[in-house]
Amino acid sequence: MMSDITAKICGQCGGCCRHHPFVRLSKIEVNELERATGLGSEVFSDSKDRTVDEYFLQFKENGDCFFLNEHNGSYSCGAYAARPAVCKNYPSEASQNQVCSDNRLKFSRAS
């Protein structure tokens, strides 16, 4: 599944998809990701406790989200249509808005 990211800045940055300590997934989000990607939850998530339906998104060794793809300096999401609510709502905090504003400015100057 390829990305539907339409904002040019997001395709250039990818910063929101890196180095998060954890991203909690609801059971509904896990099911949506499974349907959209064809992967089992054990591939892209860690369960805190198998007796409780509590899941966390896996990150690659380099700190990138499991679904973040990079190709020649461009970024895309391998599960964009089914991404979790935390991703859909980003940026939702002042510090996140600042990072996006800074990167918008940075990449607009580079273009």
N, C-alpha and C positions, 0 to 999 in steps of 0.2 A: 504494500500500500504506500503510495507516495504522498507527499505533503500537499496540503491545500493552502499553505502559508501564502498570503497575498501581499503582506507588508514587506516592501523591499528591505527595510532595516532589519526585520526579523531574520530574513534569509542571509544577511551579512553578519549578524551578531551571534545569535545562539546562546548568549550569556545566561538567559533565564533557565536554560536546560542543563546547567552544570553546577557541580559542587554543592548540592543541597544535602543536608545531613539525613533527611528522610522525606519521602512523600507518601503519606498515608493514602491508601486506596480503599474505597468502599467495595463491598461485594458486587454491587451493581456496576461500578467502574471496572472491576476485574472481569466480569462477564462481558461487558461491552468491548474491552480490549481483546479478550479471547475471540469474540465473534469477528471483530474488525481485522485482526492480524492472523488468525488461524493458529495462534500459539497457545499452549497451555499456560496457565497462570504460574506454574513452577518455573517457567523459562524467564519471565519478566518481573516476577515479584517474589518477595520473601514473606513468609507468614511468621508473625511474631510467636504465635502459639497455635499449633495445629488444632487444638480443641476450641479455639476462638476464631471467628471469621474476621481477622485483623491482618491486613496485608500492607506491605510497603514496596514501592517501586524499586527495582534493582538499578544500580548505576554501574557503569563500566569501570575498569581499573583506573582510568584517567579522570574519573569524576563526572563524565558525561552521562546523561540520562540513557537508559537502555535503548530508547527509541530515537535518539538524536543521531542523525546521519550528517556526515561532512564529506563534501566532494569539491575539491579545488577551491577551498575557502568559502563555499556556500553551505548553508545549513538547511536541513529539512527535518520534519518529524515523520517518523515511520508509522505513527498512529494518530495523526492530526485529527481526523474526524471523530475518534473515540477517546481523545485525550481527557485526562481527569479534570475535575472542576478547578483544582488549584492552577492548572495550566490555562484553562479557559479564562479564568479571572485575572491572570497576570497581565499587567502590574496592578496590584490592589493595595499596596502600602506606599507611603511617601518615599521610602528608600528605594523601592522598586521603580517608582515613577522617575526618580532622579537618575537611576542607572539608565533607563530607557531614554530619557531626555539627553543625557550626556552622550550616549551612543548614537542617537539620531543626529546630533550636532557633529560628532566625530566622523560619521560615515557620509554625511551630506557634504562635508568639506573635502573628503577624499574622492568624491565623484566628479 
